[in-house]
Amino acid sequence: MALARATAADPWDGRASREKTFVAKLKAAAPASPVRDLDPPIDALRAIKSPREIAVIREATRLAGLGIVEAMRDARPGLVEYQLQADAELVFKDGGAYGPAYFALIAAGPNPFTDRSIRAAATQFVDGYRTRRDVTSLGHAVGMEVHDVGGPPATLEPGMVFTIEPAMQLPDEHLGIRLEDMILITDAGYENVSASVPIEIDEIERTMQEPGLRSARPRQ
């Protein structure tokens, strides 16, 4: 929708969206027929996932987690982003997925775990979420699309699936850290569908010591 608005407002383009063009042709063919927007009721239906949709999301999340873990295992000095992305995509394809739903969000750079500027930024980041009252969302809905329709719901209902993904950025250091989990609302509360991915420092370091796919290949 944002792309359609930008295209229509572009003085060098100005084309109407496919939807508006379609509606114009319908009105021309049947002027007396009303045209109504079906997005609101359909979006409301998409907010609550069916058991089959939840099963698909659960499997996609499992494969995504395995891909991230494989990238952790193969990470070492000298590798670049696309090589770690290739590790993850091999896991996706081997697991039966068509491929990634979005390009890899991999940021390489210095990793000093104890740098004062990073510690200060992390403290400010956490304190900001604890004290701010204007935070309306920590993520986005997930479903038929990675970024699914719908904003923050008035209430959390069983069958809703969304991410929790607070991000900390240090522009001067060219560093960014994001912890992203997939949350399913259930009748009893919630389930962290992506809980298998290690996020604690000791878990990550232990995982990185495990042999990965790349370690089994001959060195070139």
KOLSEVEX-718068 format. One record per atom (N, C-alpha, C): residue number from 1; residue in three letters; atom name; x, y, z. Coordinates in steps of 0.05 Angstrom, whole numbers. Layout:
<nodes>
- pos;code;site;c1;c2;c3
- NUM;ALA;CA;X;Y;Z
...
</nodes>
This chain:
<nodes>
- pos;code;site;c1;c2;c3
- 1;MET;N;16;-24;0
- 1;MET;CA;0;0;0
- 1;MET;C;17;25;0
- 2;ALA;N;39;25;16
- 2;ALA;CA;57;47;16
- 2;ALA;C;70;51;-11
- 3;LEU;N;77;29;-24
- 3;LEU;CA;89;31;-51
- 3;LEU;C;69;43;-71
- 4;ALA;N;44;34;-69
- 4;ALA;CA;24;45;-87
- 4;ALA;C;20;75;-83
- 5;ARG;N;20;83;-58
- 5;ARG;CA;17;112;-52
- 5;ARG;C;40;128;-63
- 6;ALA;N;64;117;-59
- 6;ALA;CA;88;131;-69
- 6;ALA;C;89;132;-99
- 7;THR;N;80;111;-112
- 7;THR;CA;79;111;-142
- 7;THR;C;59;131;-152
- 8;ALA;N;36;132;-139
- 8;ALA;CA;15;151;-148
- 8;ALA;C;24;180;-144
- 9;ALA;N;40;185;-123
- 9;ALA;CA;49;212;-117
- 9;ALA;C;74;220;-132
- 10;ASP;N;87;201;-145
- 10;ASP;CA;111;206;-160
- 10;ASP;C;106;223;-185
- 11;PRO;N;117;247;-187
- 11;PRO;CA;111;263;-211
- 11;PRO;C;122;251;-237
- 12;TRP;N;140;232;-235
- 12;TRP;CA;151;219;-259
- 12;TRP;C;137;193;-265
- 13;ASP;N;118;186;-248
- 13;ASP;CA;103;161;-252
- 13;ASP;C;73;167;-251
- 14;GLY;N;62;166;-226
- 14;GLY;CA;34;173;-223
- 14;GLY;C;14;152;-229
- 15;ARG;N;24;127;-234
- 15;ARG;CA;5;106;-240
- 15;ARG;C;-13;99;-216
- 16;ALA;N;-38;92;-222
- 16;ALA;CA;-55;81;-201
- 16;ALA;C;-47;53;-194
- 17;SER;N;-54;43;-170
- 17;SER;CA;-48;16;-162
- 17;SER;C;-65;-4;-179
- 18;ARG;N;-57;-29;-178
- 18;ARG;CA;-72;-50;-193
- 18;ARG;C;-100;-52;-182
- 19;GLU;N;-103;-48;-156
- 19;GLU;CA;-130;-50;-143
- 19;GLU;C;-148;-27;-154
- 20;LYS;N;-137;-3;-154
- 20;LYS;CA;-153;20;-164
- 20;LYS;C;-160;17;-193
- 21;THR;N;-141;7;-209
- 21;THR;CA;-147;2;-237
- 21;THR;C;-168;-18;-241
- 22;PHE;N;-167;-40;-224
- 22;PHE;CA;-188;-61;-226
- 22;PHE;C;-215;-50;-218
- 23;VAL;N;-217;-34;-197
- 23;VAL;CA;-242;-22;-188
- 23;VAL;C;-253;-4;-210
- 24;ALA;N;-236;12;-223
- 24;ALA;CA;-245;30;-244
- 24;ALA;C;-257;14;-267
- 25;LYS;N;-245;-8;-274
- 25;LYS;CA;-256;-25;-296
- 25;LYS;C;-282;-37;-288
- 26;LEU;N;-285;-46;-263
- 26;LEU;CA;-310;-57;-253
- 26;LEU;C;-332;-36;-255
- 27;LYS;N;-326;-12;-246
- 27;LYS;CA;-346;10;-246
- 27;LYS;C;-354;17;-275
- 28;ALA;N;-335;16;-293
- 28;ALA;CA;-341;22;-320
- 28;ALA;C;-359;0;-333
- 29;ALA;N;-354;-25;-324
- 29;ALA;CA;-370;-47;-336
- 29;ALA;C;-397;-49;-323
- 30;ALA;N;-399;-42;-297
- 30;ALA;CA;-425;-44;-282
- 30;ALA;C;-428;-20;-264
- 31;PRO;N;-435;3;-276
- 31;PRO;CA;-436;28;-260
- 31;PRO;C;-456;27;-237
- 32;ALA;N;-477;11;-238
- 32;ALA;CA;-497;11;-217
- 32;ALA;C;-489;-7;-193
- 33;SER;N;-468;-23;-197
- 33;SER;CA;-460;-42;-176
- 33;SER;C;-442;-29;-156
- 34;PRO;N;-448;-32;-130
- 34;PRO;CA;-430;-20;-110
- 34;PRO;C;-404;-37;-107
- 35;VAL;N;-383;-24;-101
- 35;VAL;CA;-357;-37;-96
- 35;VAL;C;-349;-32;-67
- 36;ARG;N;-345;-53;-52
- 36;ARG;CA;-338;-51;-24
- 36;ARG;C;-311;-63;-19
- 37;ASP;N;-297;-52;0
- 37;ASP;CA;-271;-61;8
- 37;ASP;C;-273;-85;27
- 38;LEU;N;-262;-107;19
- 38;LEU;CA;-264;-132;35
- 38;LEU;C;-240;-134;54
- 39;ASP;N;-221;-116;52
- 39;ASP;CA;-197;-119;69
- 39;ASP;C;-204;-120;99
- 40;PRO;N;-221;-102;110
- 40;PRO;CA;-225;-103;139
- 40;PRO;C;-236;-130;149
- 41;PRO;N;-257;-142;137
- 41;PRO;CA;-266;-168;148
- 41;PRO;C;-246;-190;143
- 42;ILE;N;-232;-189;120
- 42;ILE;CA;-212;-210;115
- 42;ILE;C;-188;-207;134
- 43;ASP;N;-179;-183;139
- 43;ASP;CA;-157;-178;157
- 43;ASP;C;-165;-188;185
- 44;ALA;N;-190;-184;193
- 44;ALA;CA;-198;-193;220
- 44;ALA;C;-197;-224;221
- 45;LEU;N;-204;-237;199
- 45;LEU;CA;-203;-266;199
- 45;LEU;C;-174;-276;200
- 46;ARG;N;-156;-261;187
- 46;ARG;CA;-128;-269;187
- 46;ARG;C;-115;-266;214
- 47;ALA;N;-126;-249;231
- 47;ALA;CA;-113;-245;257
- 47;ALA;C;-112;-270;274
- 48;ILE;N;-132;-287;272
- 48;ILE;CA;-133;-312;287
- 48;ILE;C;-126;-335;269
- 49;LYS;N;-104;-349;275
- 49;LYS;CA;-94;-370;258
- 49;LYS;C;-109;-396;263
- 50;SER;N;-113;-411;242
- 50;SER;CA;-125;-438;244
- 50;SER;C;-104;-457;254
- 51;PRO;N;-112;-481;263
- 51;PRO;CA;-92;-501;272
- 51;PRO;C;-73;-508;249
- 52;ARG;N;-82;-509;224
- 52;ARG;CA;-64;-515;202
- 52;ARG;C;-44;-492;198
- 53;GLU;N;-54;-467;200
- 53;GLU;CA;-35;-444;197
- 53;GLU;C;-14;-445;219
- 54;ILE;N;-23;-451;243
- 54;ILE;CA;-4;-452;266
- 54;ILE;C;17;-474;261
- 55;ALA;N;8;-496;250
- 55;ALA;CA;27;-518;245
- 55;ALA;C;48;-509;224
- 56;VAL;N;39;-495;203
- 56;VAL;CA;58;-486;183
- 56;VAL;C;77;-465;195
- 57;ILE;N;67;-446;211
- 57;ILE;CA;84;-426;223
- 57;ILE;C;104;-439;242
- 58;ARG;N;94;-460;257
- 58;ARG;CA;112;-474;275
- 58;ARG;C;135;-487;261
- 59;GLU;N;129;-500;238
- 59;GLU;CA;150;-513;222
- 59;GLU;C;169;-493;210
- 60;ALA;N;158;-471;200
- 60;ALA;CA;176;-450;188
- 60;ALA;C;194;-438;210
- 61;THR;N;184;-435;234
- 61;THR;CA;200;-424;256
- 61;THR;C;221;-445;264
- 62;ARG;N;214;-470;264
- 62;ARG;CA;234;-491;270
- 62;ARG;C;257;-490;251
- 63;LEU;N;251;-489;225
- 63;LEU;CA;272;-488;204
- 63;LEU;C;288;-463;207
- 64;ALA;N;275;-440;212
- 64;ALA;CA;290;-415;215
- 64;ALA;C;309;-417;239
- 65;GLY;N;300;-429;261
- 65;GLY;CA;318;-433;284
- 65;GLY;C;342;-451;277
- 66;LEU;N;337;-473;263
- 66;LEU;CA;359;-490;255
- 66;LEU;C;379;-476;237
- 67;GLY;N;369;-459;219
- 67;GLY;CA;386;-444;201
- 67;GLY;C;403;-424;217
- 68;ILE;N;391;-411;236
- 68;ILE;CA;407;-392;253
- 68;ILE;C;428;-406;269
- 69;VAL;N;421;-429;280
- 69;VAL;CA;441;-445;295
- 69;VAL;C;463;-454;278
- 70;GLU;N;457;-462;253
- 70;GLU;CA;478;-471;235
- 70;GLU;C;497;-448;228
- 71;ALA;N;486;-424;224
- 71;ALA;CA;503;-401;219
- 71;ALA;C;521;-395;244
- 72;MET;N;510;-399;268
- 72;MET;CA;527;-396;292
- 72;MET;C;550;-415;292
- 73;ARG;N;544;-440;285
- 73;ARG;CA;565;-461;286
- 73;ARG;C;587;-456;265
- 74;ASP;N;580;-445;243
- 74;ASP;CA;599;-441;221
- 74;ASP;C;613;-414;223
- 75;ALA;N;603;-395;239
- 75;ALA;CA;615;-369;241
- 75;ALA;C;643;-370;251
- 76;ARG;N;661;-356;237
- 76;ARG;CA;689;-354;245
- 76;ARG;C;701;-330;230
- 77;PRO;N;724;-320;240
- 77;PRO;CA;736;-297;227
- 77;PRO;C;742;-303;197
- 78;GLY;N;736;-284;180
- 78;GLY;CA;742;-287;152
- 78;GLY;C;717;-293;135
- 79;LEU;N;695;-303;148
- 79;LEU;CA;671;-307;133
- 79;LEU;C;656;-281;129
- 80;VAL;N;640;-280;108
- 80;VAL;CA;624;-256;103
- 80;VAL;C;595;-263;105
- 81;GLU;N;578;-243;103
- 81;GLU;CA;550;-247;108
- 81;GLU;C;537;-267;90
- 82;TYR;N;543;-266;64
- 82;TYR;CA;529;-284;45
- 82;TYR;C;537;-313;50
- 83;GLN;N;560;-318;61
- 83;GLN;CA;567;-346;67
- 83;GLN;C;551;-357;91
- 84;LEU;N;546;-341;111
- 84;LEU;CA;529;-349;133
- 84;LEU;C;500;-352;123
- 85;GLN;N;492;-334;105
- 85;GLN;CA;465;-336;94
- 85;GLN;C;462;-362;79
- 86;ALA;N;483;-370;64
- 86;ALA;CA;482;-396;49
- 86;ALA;C;479;-419;68
- 87;ASP;N;492;-419;91
- 87;ASP;CA;489;-440;111
- 87;ASP;C;460;-443;119
- 88;ALA;N;447;-420;125
- 88;ALA;CA;419;-421;134
- 88;ALA;C;401;-431;111
- 89;GLU;N;406;-421;87
- 89;GLU;CA;388;-428;65
- 89;GLU;C;391;-458;57
- 90;LEU;N;414;-469;62
- 90;LEU;CA;417;-498;57
- 90;LEU;C;399;-514;77
- 91;VAL;N;398;-505;102
- 91;VAL;CA;381;-517;121
- 91;VAL;C;351;-515;113
- 92;PHE;N;344;-491;104
- 92;PHE;CA;316;-486;95
- 92;PHE;C;308;-506;73
- 93;LYS;N;325;-507;52
- 93;LYS;CA;318;-523;29
- 93;LYS;C;319;-553;36
- 94;ASP;N;339;-561;53
- 94;ASP;CA;341;-589;61
- 94;ASP;C;317;-597;78
- 95;GLY;N;304;-578;92
- 95;GLY;CA;281;-583;108
- 95;GLY;C;255;-583;93
- 96;GLY;N;256;-577;67
- 96;GLY;CA;231;-577;51
- 96;GLY;C;219;-550;46
- 97;ALA;N;232;-529;55
- 97;ALA;CA;221;-502;50
- 97;ALA;C;228;-493;22
- 98;TYR;N;212;-475;11
- 98;TYR;CA;218;-463;-15
- 98;TYR;C;243;-446;-14
- 99;GLY;N;248;-435;9
- 99;GLY;CA;271;-417;12
- 99;GLY;C;265;-396;33
- 100;PRO;N;281;-376;36
- 100;PRO;CA;277;-355;56
- 100;PRO;C;253;-338;50
- 101;ALA;N;240;-328;70
- 101;ALA;CA;217;-310;66
- 101;ALA;C;227;-281;64
- 102;TYR;N;252;-276;72
- 102;TYR;CA;263;-249;70
- 102;TYR;C;293;-252;70
- 103;PHE;N;307;-231;61
- 103;PHE;CA;336;-233;59
- 103;PHE;C;348;-234;88
- 104;ALA;N;372;-245;89
- 104;ALA;CA;384;-250;115
- 104;ALA;C;392;-223;128
- 105;LEU;N;385;-220;154
- 105;LEU;CA;392;-197;169
- 105;LEU;C;417;-203;185
- 106;ILE;N;440;-202;172
- 106;ILE;CA;465;-210;185
- 106;ILE;C;483;-185;185
- 107;ALA;N;493;-179;208
- 107;ALA;CA;511;-156;211
- 107;ALA;C;538;-165;223
- 108;ALA;N;558;-163;207
- 108;ALA;CA;585;-171;216
- 108;ALA;C;600;-146;226
- 109;GLY;N;618;-150;244
- 109;GLY;CA;633;-128;254
- 109;GLY;C;647;-135;280
- 110;PRO;N;660;-116;293
- 110;PRO;CA;673;-121;318
- 110;PRO;C;654;-130;340
- 111;ASN;N;664;-147;358
- 111;ASN;CA;647;-158;379
- 111;ASN;C;661;-155;406
- 112;PRO;N;662;-133;419
- 112;PRO;CA;678;-130;443
- 112;PRO;C;662;-136;468
- 113;PHE;N;635;-155;471
- 113;PHE;CA;618;-163;494
- 113;PHE;C;620;-145;518
- 114;THR;N;645;-129;526
- 114;THR;CA;653;-113;550
- 114;THR;C;658;-84;544
- 115;ASP;N;655;-73;519
- 115;ASP;CA;660;-45;512
- 115;ASP;C;640;-27;528
- 116;ARG;N;651;-6;539
- 116;ARG;CA;634;12;556
- 116;ARG;C;611;24;540
- 117;SER;N;616;32;515
- 117;SER;CA;595;44;499
- 117;SER;C;572;25;494
- 118;ILE;N;579;-1;490
- 118;ILE;CA;558;-21;486
- 118;ILE;C;543;-26;511
- 119;ARG;N;557;-28;533
- 119;ARG;CA;543;-32;559
- 119;ARG;C;525;-8;565
- 120;ALA;N;533;16;560
- 120;ALA;CA;517;39;565
- 120;ALA;C;492;40;547
- 121;ALA;N;496;32;521
- 121;ALA;CA;473;32;503
- 121;ALA;C;454;10;511
- 122;ALA;N;463;-13;520
- 122;ALA;CA;445;-34;528
- 122;ALA;C;429;-26;553
- 123;THR;N;442;-13;572
- 123;THR;CA;428;-4;596
- 123;THR;C;407;17;589
- 124;GLN;N;414;35;571
- 124;GLN;CA;395;56;563
- 124;GLN;C;371;43;548
- 125;PHE;N;377;23;532
- 125;PHE;CA;357;10;516
- 125;PHE;C;336;-4;535
- 126;VAL;N;346;-19;554
- 126;VAL;CA;329;-34;572
- 126;VAL;C;313;-14;590
- 127;ASP;N;326;6;600
- 127;ASP;CA;313;25;617
- 127;ASP;C;291;40;602
- 128;GLY;N;296;45;576
- 128;GLY;CA;277;59;559
- 128;GLY;C;250;44;557
- 129;TYR;N;252;17;554
- 129;TYR;CA;228;1;552
- 129;TYR;C;214;-2;579
- 130;ARG;N;230;0;601
- 130;ARG;CA;218;-2;627
- 130;ARG;C;203;23;635
- 131;THR;N;212;46;626
- 131;THR;CA;201;71;636
- 131;THR;C;183;85;616
- 132;ARG;N;186;80;590
- 132;ARG;CA;170;94;570
- 132;ARG;C;141;84;571
- 133;ARG;N;123;102;566
- 133;ARG;CA;95;96;565
- 133;ARG;C;83;98;537
- 134;ASP;N;99;106;518
- 134;ASP;CA;89;109;491
- 134;ASP;C;95;86;472
- 135;VAL;N;106;64;483
- 135;VAL;CA;112;41;467
- 135;VAL;C;87;25;461
- 136;THR;N;79;23;436
- 136;THR;CA;54;10;429
- 136;THR;C;59;-18;418
- 137;SER;N;83;-25;410
- 137;SER;CA;88;-51;398
- 137;SER;C;118;-57;400
- 138;LEU;N;123;-83;404
- 138;LEU;CA;151;-92;404
- 138;LEU;C;157;-110;380
- 139;GLY;N;138;-113;361
- 139;GLY;CA;141;-130;339
- 139;GLY;C;119;-127;319
- 140;HIS;N;112;-149;305
- 140;HIS;CA;92;-148;285
- 140;HIS;C;77;-174;283
- 141;ALA;N;53;-174;272
- 141;ALA;CA;38;-199;267
- 141;ALA;C;52;-216;246
- 142;VAL;N;48;-242;248
- 142;VAL;CA;60;-261;229
- 142;VAL;C;38;-280;220
- 143;GLY;N;37;-287;195
- 143;GLY;CA;17;-305;185
- 143;GLY;C;22;-312;156
- 144;MET;N;4;-305;139
- 144;MET;CA;7;-310;110
- 144;MET;C;31;-294;99
- 145;GLU;N;38;-272;113
- 145;GLU;CA;61;-256;106
- 145;GLU;C;80;-255;131
- 146;VAL;N;105;-250;126
- 146;VAL;CA;124;-247;148
- 146;VAL;C;115;-223;165
- 147;HIS;N;109;-201;152
- 147;HIS;CA;96;-178;166
- 147;HIS;C;67;-179;158
- 148;ASP;N;51;-192;176
- 148;ASP;CA;23;-196;169
- 148;ASP;C;6;-171;175
- 149;VAL;N;-18;-172;166
- 149;VAL;CA;-36;-149;169
- 149;VAL;C;-44;-145;198
- 150;GLY;N;-52;-120;203
- 150;GLY;CA;-62;-114;230
- 150;GLY;C;-41;-101;248
- 151;GLY;N;-50;-82;263
- 151;GLY;CA;-33;-69;282
- 151;GLY;C;-36;-82;310
- 152;PRO;N;-27;-68;331
- 152;PRO;CA;-30;-79;358
- 152;PRO;C;-59;-84;364
- 153;PRO;N;-67;-108;372
- 153;PRO;CA;-95;-114;378
- 153;PRO;C;-104;-102;404
- 154;ALA;N;-130;-98;406
- 154;ALA;CA;-141;-88;431
- 154;ALA;C;-138;-108;454
- 155;THR;N;-141;-134;447
- 155;THR;CA;-137;-155;466
- 155;THR;C;-122;-178;452
- 156;LEU;N;-108;-194;468
- 156;LEU;CA;-93;-217;457
- 156;LEU;C;-112;-241;458
- 157;GLU;N;-116;-253;435
- 157;GLU;CA;-134;-276;433
- 157;GLU;C;-119;-301;424
- 158;PRO;N;-128;-325;434
- 158;PRO;CA;-115;-350;425
- 158;PRO;C;-115;-352;395
- 159;GLY;N;-93;-360;384
- 159;GLY;CA;-90;-362;355
- 159;GLY;C;-75;-339;343
- 160;MET;N;-70;-318;358
- 160;MET;CA;-54;-296;347
- 160;MET;C;-24;-304;348
- 161;VAL;N;-9;-296;328
- 161;VAL;CA;19;-301;326
- 161;VAL;C;33;-275;319
- 162;PHE;N;53;-268;335
- 162;PHE;CA;68;-243;330
- 162;PHE;C;96;-245;341
- 163;THR;N;113;-227;333
- 163;THR;CA;141;-227;342
- 163;THR;C;144;-208;365
- 164;ILE;N;164;-214;382
- 164;ILE;CA;174;-195;401
- 164;ILE;C;203;-191;393
- 165;GLU;N;211;-167;384
- 165;GLU;CA;237;-163;373
- 165;GLU;C;249;-136;379
- 166;PRO;N;255;-132;405
- 166;PRO;CA;269;-107;412
- 166;PRO;C;297;-106;399
- 167;ALA;N;304;-83;390
- 167;ALA;CA;330;-80;376
- 167;ALA;C;346;-57;389
- 168;MET;N;372;-62;391
- 168;MET;CA;390;-41;402
- 168;MET;C;410;-35;380
- 169;GLN;N;414;-9;375
- 169;GLN;CA;432;-1;354
- 169;GLN;C;453;19;365
- 170;LEU;N;477;16;355
- 170;LEU;CA;499;35;361
- 170;LEU;C;509;46;334
- 171;PRO;N;497;68;324
- 171;PRO;CA;505;78;298
- 171;PRO;C;534;84;295
- 172;ASP;N;546;96;316
- 172;ASP;CA;575;103;315
- 172;ASP;C;593;79;312
- 173;GLU;N;584;56;323
- 173;GLU;CA;599;32;322
- 173;GLU;C;592;13;299
- 174;HIS;N;571;21;284
- 174;HIS;CA;561;5;262
- 174;HIS;C;552;-23;272
- 175;LEU;N;539;-23;295
- 175;LEU;CA;531;-48;307
- 175;LEU;C;501;-48;312
- 176;GLY;N;489;-71;309
- 176;GLY;CA;460;-73;316
- 176;GLY;C;455;-101;327
- 177;ILE;N;438;-102;347
- 177;ILE;CA;431;-128;360
- 177;ILE;C;401;-129;362
- 178;ARG;N;390;-152;353
- 178;ARG;CA;361;-156;355
- 178;ARG;C;356;-184;366
- 179;LEU;N;339;-185;386
- 179;LEU;CA;330;-211;397
- 179;LEU;C;301;-214;388
- 180;GLU;N;296;-233;371
- 180;GLU;CA;269;-237;360
- 180;GLU;C;258;-264;366
- 181;ASP;N;234;-265;378
- 181;ASP;CA;221;-290;384
- 181;ASP;C;193;-290;371
- 182;MET;N;183;-314;366
- 182;MET;CA;157;-318;354
- 182;MET;C;138;-327;376
- 183;ILE;N;117;-311;381
- 183;ILE;CA;99;-316;404
- 183;ILE;C;72;-325;393
- 184;LEU;N;62;-347;404
- 184;LEU;CA;35;-357;398
- 184;LEU;C;18;-354;423
- 185;ILE;N;-5;-340;420
- 185;ILE;CA;-24;-337;443
- 185;ILE;C;-40;-363;444
- 186;THR;N;-42;-375;467
- 186;THR;CA;-57;-400;471
- 186;THR;C;-79;-396;491
- 187;ASP;N;-95;-416;495
- 187;ASP;CA;-117;-415;515
- 187;ASP;C;-106;-412;543
- 188;ALA;N;-82;-423;548
- 188;ALA;CA;-70;-422;575
- 188;ALA;C;-51;-398;579
- 189;GLY;N;-45;-383;558
- 189;GLY;CA;-26;-361;560
- 189;GLY;C;-12;-356;534
- 190;TYR;N;13;-364;533
- 190;TYR;CA;28;-360;508
- 190;TYR;C;50;-382;506
- 191;GLU;N;59;-385;481
- 191;GLU;CA;81;-404;476
- 191;GLU;C;102;-389;460
- 192;ASN;N;127;-391;468
- 192;ASN;CA;149;-381;453
- 192;ASN;C;158;-402;433
- 193;VAL;N;148;-400;408
- 193;VAL;CA;153;-420;388
- 193;VAL;C;182;-422;380
- 194;SER;N;197;-401;384
- 194;SER;CA;225;-401;376
- 194;SER;C;244;-404;399
- 195;ALA;N;234;-416;421
- 195;ALA;CA;250;-418;446
- 195;ALA;C;275;-435;442
- 196;SER;N;276;-452;421
- 196;SER;CA;299;-470;418
- 196;SER;C;324;-456;409
- 197;VAL;N;322;-431;399
- 197;VAL;CA;346;-417;390
- 197;VAL;C;360;-405;414
- 198;PRO;N;386;-410;418
- 198;PRO;CA;400;-399;441
- 198;PRO;C;403;-369;439
- 199;ILE;N;399;-355;462
- 199;ILE;CA;403;-326;463
- 199;ILE;C;421;-318;486
- 200;GLU;N;426;-335;505
- 200;GLU;CA;444;-328;527
- 200;GLU;C;473;-331;517
- 201;ILE;N;491;-315;529
- 201;ILE;CA;518;-315;519
- 201;ILE;C;531;-342;521
- 202;ASP;N;528;-356;544
- 202;ASP;CA;541;-382;547
- 202;ASP;C;529;-402;527
- 203;GLU;N;503;-401;522
- 203;GLU;CA;491;-419;503
- 203;GLU;C;501;-414;475
- 204;ILE;N;504;-389;467
- 204;ILE;CA;513;-382;441
- 204;ILE;C;542;-391;437
- 205;GLU;N;559;-386;457
- 205;GLU;CA;587;-394;455
- 205;GLU;C;590;-425;454
- 206;ARG;N;573;-439;469
- 206;ARG;CA;573;-468;468
- 206;ARG;C;565;-478;440
- 207;THR;N;544;-466;429
- 207;THR;CA;535;-474;403
- 207;THR;C;556;-468;382
- 208;MET;N;571;-446;384
- 208;MET;CA;591;-439;364
- 208;MET;C;615;-458;365
- 209;GLN;N;618;-473;387
- 209;GLN;CA;639;-493;389
- 209;GLN;C;632;-519;376
- 210;GLU;N;607;-523;369
- 210;GLU;CA;598;-548;357
- 210;GLU;C;605;-548;327
- 211;PRO;N;610;-572;316
- 211;PRO;CA;617;-574;287
- 211;PRO;C;593;-567;270
- 212;GLY;N;598;-552;249
- 212;GLY;CA;576;-544;231
- 212;GLY;C;580;-557;204
- 213;LEU;N;562;-550;185
- 213;LEU;CA;564;-562;158
- 213;LEU;C;589;-555;144
- 214;ARG;N;598;-530;148
- 214;ARG;CA;622;-521;134
- 214;ARG;C;647;-535;144
- 215;SER;N;647;-543;170
- 215;SER;CA;671;-556;181
- 215;SER;C;674;-584;169
- 216;ALA;N;653;-595;158
- 216;ALA;CA;655;-622;145
- 216;ALA;C;664;-620;117
- 217;ARG;N;666;-596;105
- 217;ARG;CA;674;-593;77
- 217;ARG;C;704;-590;76
- 218;PRO;N;716;-598;54
- 218;PRO;CA;746;-594;51
- 218;PRO;C;752;-565;48
- 219;ARG;N;773;-556;61
- 219;ARG;CA;781;-528;59
- 219;ARG;C;792;-523;31
- 220;GLN;N;786;-499;21
- 220;GLN;CA;796;-491;-6
- 220;GLN;C;817;-470;-3
</nodes>
